[in-house]
Structures are given as C-alpha cells and as structure tokens.
Amino acid sequence: MSLYQTDLAALDGTPGVLAGLDGKVTLVVNVASKCGLTPQYTQL
C-alpha cells in the first residue's frame, strides 16, 4: 500500500485522500501538535 492510497481526515473532520498528490513533491508532517509543548508547529 502506498501513502497516496491512504484515507485521511482533514482537521475539520472531512475525509480526504492523497491520491491527487501522487507524482508530485510532497512534504507530510505528522506531529503531536496539540500537546501544548510545540508552539513552533503553528506556523506549519
């Protein structure tokens, strides 16, 4: 399975997919942004 075949949820809960990004340069950031100790992630 490819990352581009993975179903995701947007921040507002709506479903999303990465299939439209296949073949493009992509940066995926997966962090614990709601833990309170990561204010620098707000800019991401």
mmCIF file of the N, C-alpha and C atoms, coordinates in Angstrom:
data_MODEL
# 
_entry.id   MODEL 
# 
loop_
_atom_site.group_PDB 
_atom_site.id 
_atom_site.type_symbol 
_atom_site.label_atom_id 
_atom_site.label_alt_id 
_atom_site.label_comp_id 
_atom_site.label_asym_id 
_atom_site.label_entity_id 
_atom_site.label_seq_id 
_atom_site.pdbx_PDB_ins_code 
_atom_site.Cartn_x 
_atom_site.Cartn_y 
_atom_site.Cartn_z 
_atom_site.occupancy 
_atom_site.B_iso_or_equiv 
_atom_site.pdbx_formal_charge 
_atom_site.auth_seq_id 
_atom_site.auth_comp_id 
_atom_site.auth_asym_id 
_atom_site.auth_atom_id 
_atom_site.pdbx_PDB_model_num 
ATOM 1   N N  . MET A 1 1  ? 0.849   -1.175 0.000  1.00 0.00 ? 1  MET A N  1 
ATOM 2   C CA . MET A 1 1  ? 0.000   0.000  0.000  1.00 0.00 ? 1  MET A CA 1 
ATOM 3   C C  . MET A 1 1  ? 0.893   1.235  0.000  1.00 0.00 ? 1  MET A C  1 
ATOM 4   N N  . SER A 1 2  ? 0.519   2.198  -0.789 1.00 0.00 ? 2  SER A N  1 
ATOM 5   C CA . SER A 1 2  ? 1.234   3.458  -0.904 1.00 0.00 ? 2  SER A CA 1 
ATOM 6   C C  . SER A 1 2  ? 0.595   4.499  0.011  1.00 0.00 ? 2  SER A C  1 
ATOM 7   N N  . LEU A 1 3  ? 1.364   5.475  0.420  1.00 0.00 ? 3  LEU A N  1 
ATOM 8   C CA . LEU A 1 3  ? 0.827   6.577  1.212  1.00 0.00 ? 3  LEU A CA 1 
ATOM 9   C C  . LEU A 1 3  ? -0.289  7.289  0.455  1.00 0.00 ? 3  LEU A C  1 
ATOM 10  N N  . TYR A 1 4  ? -0.187  7.325  -0.863 1.00 0.00 ? 4  TYR A N  1 
ATOM 11  C CA . TYR A 1 4  ? -1.176  8.019  -1.685 1.00 0.00 ? 4  TYR A CA 1 
ATOM 12  C C  . TYR A 1 4  ? -2.498  7.265  -1.778 1.00 0.00 ? 4  TYR A C  1 
ATOM 13  N N  . GLN A 1 5  ? -2.538  6.038  -1.282 1.00 0.00 ? 5  GLN A N  1 
ATOM 14  C CA . GLN A 1 5  ? -3.774  5.259  -1.259 1.00 0.00 ? 5  GLN A CA 1 
ATOM 15  C C  . GLN A 1 5  ? -4.442  5.310  0.112  1.00 0.00 ? 5  GLN A C  1 
ATOM 16  N N  . THR A 1 6  ? -3.872  6.058  1.033  1.00 0.00 ? 6  THR A N  1 
ATOM 17  C CA . THR A 1 6  ? -4.361  6.117  2.401  1.00 0.00 ? 6  THR A CA 1 
ATOM 18  C C  . THR A 1 6  ? -5.468  7.157  2.539  1.00 0.00 ? 6  THR A C  1 
ATOM 19  N N  . ASP A 1 7  ? -6.549  6.769  3.220  1.00 0.00 ? 7  ASP A N  1 
ATOM 20  C CA . ASP A 1 7  ? -7.623  7.714  3.524  1.00 0.00 ? 7  ASP A CA 1 
ATOM 21  C C  . ASP A 1 7  ? -7.232  8.521  4.757  1.00 0.00 ? 7  ASP A C  1 
ATOM 22  N N  . LEU A 1 8  ? -7.499  9.796  4.725  1.00 0.00 ? 8  LEU A N  1 
ATOM 23  C CA . LEU A 1 8  ? -7.165  10.694 5.826  1.00 0.00 ? 8  LEU A CA 1 
ATOM 24  C C  . LEU A 1 8  ? -8.379  11.506 6.225  1.00 0.00 ? 8  LEU A C  1 
ATOM 25  N N  . ALA A 1 9  ? -8.279  12.153 7.357  1.00 0.00 ? 9  ALA A N  1 
ATOM 26  C CA . ALA A 1 9  ? -9.306  13.111 7.768  1.00 0.00 ? 9  ALA A CA 1 
ATOM 27  C C  . ALA A 1 9  ? -8.641  14.472 7.900  1.00 0.00 ? 9  ALA A C  1 
ATOM 28  N N  . ALA A 1 10 ? -9.284  15.488 7.368  1.00 0.00 ? 10 ALA A N  1 
ATOM 29  C CA . ALA A 1 10 ? -8.786  16.857 7.500  1.00 0.00 ? 10 ALA A CA 1 
ATOM 30  C C  . ALA A 1 10 ? -9.000  17.333 8.934  1.00 0.00 ? 10 ALA A C  1 
ATOM 31  N N  . LEU A 1 11 ? -8.443  18.465 9.282  1.00 0.00 ? 11 LEU A N  1 
ATOM 32  C CA . LEU A 1 11 ? -8.596  18.994 10.636 1.00 0.00 ? 11 LEU A CA 1 
ATOM 33  C C  . LEU A 1 11 ? -10.049 19.236 11.014 1.00 0.00 ? 11 LEU A C  1 
ATOM 34  N N  . ASP A 1 12 ? -10.884 19.539 10.031 1.00 0.00 ? 12 ASP A N  1 
ATOM 35  C CA . ASP A 1 12 ? -12.304 19.760 10.314 1.00 0.00 ? 12 ASP A CA 1 
ATOM 36  C C  . ASP A 1 12 ? -13.115 18.471 10.273 1.00 0.00 ? 12 ASP A C  1 
ATOM 37  N N  . GLY A 1 13 ? -12.440 17.327 10.078 1.00 0.00 ? 13 GLY A N  1 
ATOM 38  C CA . GLY A 1 13 ? -13.111 16.032 10.087 1.00 0.00 ? 13 GLY A CA 1 
ATOM 39  C C  . GLY A 1 13 ? -13.577 15.534 8.734  1.00 0.00 ? 13 GLY A C  1 
ATOM 40  N N  . THR A 1 14 ? -13.501 16.361 7.700  1.00 0.00 ? 14 THR A N  1 
ATOM 41  C CA . THR A 1 14 ? -13.924 15.915 6.378  1.00 0.00 ? 14 THR A CA 1 
ATOM 42  C C  . THR A 1 14 ? -12.922 14.903 5.823  1.00 0.00 ? 14 THR A C  1 
ATOM 43  N N  . PRO A 1 15 ? -13.406 13.916 5.082  1.00 0.00 ? 15 PRO A N  1 
ATOM 44  C CA . PRO A 1 15 ? -12.497 12.912 4.525  1.00 0.00 ? 15 PRO A CA 1 
ATOM 45  C C  . PRO A 1 15 ? -11.602 13.500 3.445  1.00 0.00 ? 15 PRO A C  1 
ATOM 46  N N  . GLY A 1 16 ? -10.435 12.946 3.331  1.00 0.00 ? 16 GLY A N  1 
ATOM 47  C CA . GLY A 1 16 ? -9.503  13.402 2.312  1.00 0.00 ? 16 GLY A CA 1 
ATOM 48  C C  . GLY A 1 16 ? -8.627  12.258 1.847  1.00 0.00 ? 16 GLY A C  1 
ATOM 49  N N  . VAL A 1 17 ? -8.036  12.401 0.702  1.00 0.00 ? 17 VAL A N  1 
ATOM 50  C CA . VAL A 1 17 ? -7.117  11.406 0.163  1.00 0.00 ? 17 VAL A CA 1 
ATOM 51  C C  . VAL A 1 17 ? -5.894  12.125 -0.396 1.00 0.00 ? 17 VAL A C  1 
ATOM 52  N N  . LEU A 1 18 ? -4.796  11.409 -0.487 1.00 0.00 ? 18 LEU A N  1 
ATOM 53  C CA . LEU A 1 18 ? -3.567  11.975 -1.023 1.00 0.00 ? 18 LEU A CA 1 
ATOM 54  C C  . LEU A 1 18 ? -3.346  11.601 -2.483 1.00 0.00 ? 18 LEU A C  1 
ATOM 55  N N  . ALA A 1 19 ? -4.287  10.904 -3.093 1.00 0.00 ? 19 ALA A N  1 
ATOM 56  C CA . ALA A 1 19 ? -4.112  10.417 -4.463 1.00 0.00 ? 19 ALA A CA 1 
ATOM 57  C C  . ALA A 1 19 ? -3.800  11.541 -5.444 1.00 0.00 ? 19 ALA A C  1 
ATOM 58  N N  . GLY A 1 20 ? -4.341  12.715 -5.228 1.00 0.00 ? 20 GLY A N  1 
ATOM 59  C CA . GLY A 1 20 ? -4.090  13.837 -6.120 1.00 0.00 ? 20 GLY A CA 1 
ATOM 60  C C  . GLY A 1 20 ? -2.662  14.361 -6.054 1.00 0.00 ? 20 GLY A C  1 
ATOM 61  N N  . LEU A 1 21 ? -1.917  13.927 -5.049 1.00 0.00 ? 21 LEU A N  1 
ATOM 62  C CA . LEU A 1 21 ? -0.530  14.368 -4.897 1.00 0.00 ? 21 LEU A CA 1 
ATOM 63  C C  . LEU A 1 21 ? 0.469   13.362 -5.452 1.00 0.00 ? 21 LEU A C  1 
ATOM 64  N N  . ASP A 1 22 ? -0.010  12.221 -5.899 1.00 0.00 ? 22 ASP A N  1 
ATOM 65  C CA . ASP A 1 22 ? 0.878   11.184 -6.432 1.00 0.00 ? 22 ASP A CA 1 
ATOM 66  C C  . ASP A 1 22 ? 1.675   11.742 -7.610 1.00 0.00 ? 22 ASP A C  1 
ATOM 67  N N  . GLY A 1 23 ? 2.980   11.547 -7.583 1.00 0.00 ? 23 GLY A N  1 
ATOM 68  C CA . GLY A 1 23 ? 3.846   12.042 -8.643 1.00 0.00 ? 23 GLY A CA 1 
ATOM 69  C C  . GLY A 1 23 ? 4.351   13.455 -8.418 1.00 0.00 ? 23 GLY A C  1 
ATOM 70  N N  . LYS A 1 24 ? 3.915   14.093 -7.333 1.00 0.00 ? 24 LYS A N  1 
ATOM 71  C CA . LYS A 1 24 ? 4.348   15.455 -7.018 1.00 0.00 ? 24 LYS A CA 1 
ATOM 72  C C  . LYS A 1 24 ? 5.245   15.423 -5.780 1.00 0.00 ? 24 LYS A C  1 
ATOM 73  N N  . VAL A 1 25 ? 6.119   16.390 -5.680 1.00 0.00 ? 25 VAL A N  1 
ATOM 74  C CA . VAL A 1 25 ? 6.945   16.513 -4.482 1.00 0.00 ? 25 VAL A CA 1 
ATOM 75  C C  . VAL A 1 25 ? 6.025   16.876 -3.324 1.00 0.00 ? 25 VAL A C  1 
ATOM 76  N N  . THR A 1 26 ? 6.076   16.094 -2.248 1.00 0.00 ? 26 THR A N  1 
ATOM 77  C CA . THR A 1 26 ? 5.143   16.259 -1.145 1.00 0.00 ? 26 THR A CA 1 
ATOM 78  C C  . THR A 1 26 ? 5.880   16.194 0.187  1.00 0.00 ? 26 THR A C  1 
ATOM 79  N N  . LEU A 1 27 ? 5.551   17.074 1.097  1.00 0.00 ? 27 LEU A N  1 
ATOM 80  C CA . LEU A 1 27 ? 6.069   17.030 2.458  1.00 0.00 ? 27 LEU A CA 1 
ATOM 81  C C  . LEU A 1 27 ? 4.911   16.688 3.379  1.00 0.00 ? 27 LEU A C  1 
ATOM 82  N N  . VAL A 1 28 ? 5.012   15.563 4.066  1.00 0.00 ? 28 VAL A N  1 
ATOM 83  C CA . VAL A 1 28 ? 3.986   15.148 5.018  1.00 0.00 ? 28 VAL A CA 1 
ATOM 84  C C  . VAL A 1 28 ? 4.557   15.351 6.411  1.00 0.00 ? 28 VAL A C  1 
ATOM 85  N N  . VAL A 1 29 ? 3.858   16.124 7.236  1.00 0.00 ? 29 VAL A N  1 
ATOM 86  C CA . VAL A 1 29 ? 4.288   16.383 8.606  1.00 0.00 ? 29 VAL A CA 1 
ATOM 87  C C  . VAL A 1 29 ? 3.280   15.729 9.537  1.00 0.00 ? 29 VAL A C  1 
ATOM 88  N N  . ASN A 1 30 ? 3.736   14.784 10.341 1.00 0.00 ? 30 ASN A N  1 
ATOM 89  C CA . ASN A 1 30 ? 2.879   14.075 11.285 1.00 0.00 ? 30 ASN A CA 1 
ATOM 90  C C  . ASN A 1 30 ? 3.447   14.308 12.679 1.00 0.00 ? 30 ASN A C  1 
ATOM 91  N N  . VAL A 1 31 ? 2.816   15.188 13.426 1.00 0.00 ? 31 VAL A N  1 
ATOM 92  C CA . VAL A 1 31 ? 3.324   15.554 14.740 1.00 0.00 ? 31 VAL A CA 1 
ATOM 93  C C  . VAL A 1 31 ? 2.187   15.620 15.756 1.00 0.00 ? 31 VAL A C  1 
ATOM 94  N N  . ALA A 1 32 ? 2.558   15.588 17.023 1.00 0.00 ? 32 ALA A N  1 
ATOM 95  C CA . ALA A 1 32 ? 1.584   15.743 18.107 1.00 0.00 ? 32 ALA A CA 1 
ATOM 96  C C  . ALA A 1 32 ? 1.422   17.232 18.387 1.00 0.00 ? 32 ALA A C  1 
ATOM 97  N N  . SER A 1 33 ? 0.709   17.918 17.538 1.00 0.00 ? 33 SER A N  1 
ATOM 98  C CA . SER A 1 33 ? 0.635   19.380 17.603 1.00 0.00 ? 33 SER A CA 1 
ATOM 99  C C  . SER A 1 33 ? -0.270  19.909 18.708 1.00 0.00 ? 33 SER A C  1 
ATOM 100 N N  . LYS A 1 34 ? -1.065  19.071 19.331 1.00 0.00 ? 34 LYS A N  1 
ATOM 101 C CA . LYS A 1 34 ? -1.984  19.556 20.355 1.00 0.00 ? 34 LYS A CA 1 
ATOM 102 C C  . LYS A 1 34 ? -1.489  19.260 21.768 1.00 0.00 ? 34 LYS A C  1 
ATOM 103 N N  . CYS A 1 35 ? -0.214  18.894 21.907 1.00 0.00 ? 35 CYS A N  1 
ATOM 104 C CA . CYS A 1 35 ? 0.293   18.542 23.234 1.00 0.00 ? 35 CYS A CA 1 
ATOM 105 C C  . CYS A 1 35 ? 0.658   19.762 24.066 1.00 0.00 ? 35 CYS A C  1 
ATOM 106 N N  . GLY A 1 36 ? 0.717   20.959 23.471 1.00 0.00 ? 36 GLY A N  1 
ATOM 107 C CA . GLY A 1 36 ? 0.999   22.166 24.221 1.00 0.00 ? 36 GLY A CA 1 
ATOM 108 C C  . GLY A 1 36 ? 2.472   22.510 24.334 1.00 0.00 ? 36 GLY A C  1 
ATOM 109 N N  . LEU A 1 37 ? 3.342   21.595 23.976 1.00 0.00 ? 37 LEU A N  1 
ATOM 110 C CA . LEU A 1 37 ? 4.777   21.834 24.084 1.00 0.00 ? 37 LEU A CA 1 
ATOM 111 C C  . LEU A 1 37 ? 5.411   22.130 22.734 1.00 0.00 ? 37 LEU A C  1 
ATOM 112 N N  . THR A 1 38 ? 4.597   22.396 21.731 1.00 0.00 ? 38 THR A N  1 
ATOM 113 C CA . THR A 1 38 ? 5.114   22.548 20.370 1.00 0.00 ? 38 THR A CA 1 
ATOM 114 C C  . THR A 1 38 ? 4.585   23.811 19.695 1.00 0.00 ? 38 THR A C  1 
ATOM 115 N N  . PRO A 1 39 ? 4.800   24.998 20.258 1.00 0.00 ? 39 PRO A N  1 
ATOM 116 C CA . PRO A 1 39 ? 4.251   26.219 19.654 1.00 0.00 ? 39 PRO A CA 1 
ATOM 117 C C  . PRO A 1 39 ? 4.829   26.517 18.272 1.00 0.00 ? 39 PRO A C  1 
ATOM 118 N N  . GLN A 1 40 ? 6.022   25.995 17.973 1.00 0.00 ? 40 GLN A N  1 
ATOM 119 C CA . GLN A 1 40 ? 6.627   26.253 16.661 1.00 0.00 ? 40 GLN A CA 1 
ATOM 120 C C  . GLN A 1 40 ? 5.860   25.555 15.534 1.00 0.00 ? 40 GLN A C  1 
ATOM 121 N N  . TYR A 1 41 ? 5.041   24.564 15.836 1.00 0.00 ? 41 TYR A N  1 
ATOM 122 C CA . TYR A 1 41 ? 4.280   23.860 14.800 1.00 0.00 ? 41 TYR A CA 1 
ATOM 123 C C  . TYR A 1 41 ? 3.126   24.698 14.258 1.00 0.00 ? 41 TYR A C  1 
ATOM 124 N N  . THR A 1 42 ? 2.733   25.752 14.950 1.00 0.00 ? 42 THR A N  1 
ATOM 125 C CA . THR A 1 42 ? 1.627   26.598 14.495 1.00 0.00 ? 42 THR A CA 1 
ATOM 126 C C  . THR A 1 42 ? 1.895   27.140 13.100 1.00 0.00 ? 42 THR A C  1 
ATOM 127 N N  . GLN A 1 43 ? 3.138   27.475 12.815 1.00 0.00 ? 43 GLN A N  1 
ATOM 128 C CA . GLN A 1 43 ? 3.491   28.032 11.515 1.00 0.00 ? 43 GLN A CA 1 
ATOM 129 C C  . GLN A 1 43 ? 3.416   27.003 10.399 1.00 0.00 ? 43 GLN A C  1 
ATOM 130 N N  . LEU A 1 44 ? 3.478   25.726 10.728 1.00 0.00 ? 44 LEU A N  1 
ATOM 131 C CA . LEU A 1 44 ? 3.363   24.702 9.690  1.00 0.00 ? 44 LEU A CA 1 
ATOM 132 C C  . LEU A 1 44 ? 1.952   24.666 9.158  1.00 0.00 ? 44 LEU A C  1 
# 
